[in-house]
């Protein structure tokens, strides 16, 4: 079996999420948006798919020449070759490209052998408890515009929808008045008061606070008995995180967006820059490196909390020997129906039951139930 083709299709869909100038998502007017479907096909017709942001030129001129003729079961070797190619080609080969290729190959192999990816990795479970992860705070009345709005939405997420835990993403530029440690802590205090002492809470604040601002946040969250805080400072300054971990009893979770894949995580553990390890398929270039990071965390007796949702992260969570505490479900907002199935799928990738448990697909590969009729009808 050899890879015979790598193709990319872009298609239209309708979206109600808009992005501000800093890239944060917020509810907005419905508009046309685009999605990309990467497909890897073998010489005997087997296929693997992944939905993600990949450019056509990169697929045609970089990815396809490297993959055609390769055995898809050697995807560890393929990932390594792509990773090494990044050294002088990072603009053309960012980690999101490695992510798309790696997940499409895992999907293909799972389809060939008729098994879901988490079982190929060595399954430990088929369900994961989820936490409600909000969109970044906003200035939309009735949205996430004030501490009371966060408290109200957290109450609905936990009491009505069934999430066992809740994470706030608070105010960030370009919103007026952001960032503000005082406002962040006010929102966290309002949520704690609304939910009581026993619901696990987490905070993902502005990512470029100073050391003293980050410490003020941490001290405030200590008093509110938060489970963790992530990325309150620029992660390129690892020494700042070492300093913060030494100053506070609040668990610090990271690194999230720092480049360097499993190598960076090893350095953070060695330096004492985090209490809980962090990583997601999109941060590190796929399932292949993320499972290495999960094993690294296990070796040091640390929790590894997976960053973001999606099929790749869900399968890794269901194959971790030291289980991550939660699946990050979102990003959520009172004005967005996250549970609605996207038009390009026949069923959601992360269905959650009334008790707040997300169920991984037991279908082959990644288990995405693609609506190919919709995709074909909306090809660009």
Secondary structure, DSSP 8 states (H G I E B T S, - for coil): --EEEEEEEEEEEEEEEEE-TTS-EEEEEEEEEEEEEEEEEETTS-EEEEES---HHHIIIIIHHHHTTS-GGGHHHHHHHHHHHGGGTTTTS-HHHHHHHHHHHHHHHHHHHT-BHHHHH--S-SEEEEEEEEEE----TTSS-SHHHHHHHHHIIIIII--SEEEEE---TTSTT-S-HHHHHHHHHHHHHHH-SSSEEEEE--TT--HHHHHHHHHHHHHTT-SEEE--S-TT-HHHHHHHHHH-SS-EEE-SS-SSHHHHHHHHHHHT--SEEEE-HHHHTSHHHHHHHHHHHHHTT--EEE-S-SHHHHHHHTT-SS--S-EEEEEEBTTB-TTS--TTBSS-SS-B-TTSEEE---SSBT---B-HHHHHHTB-
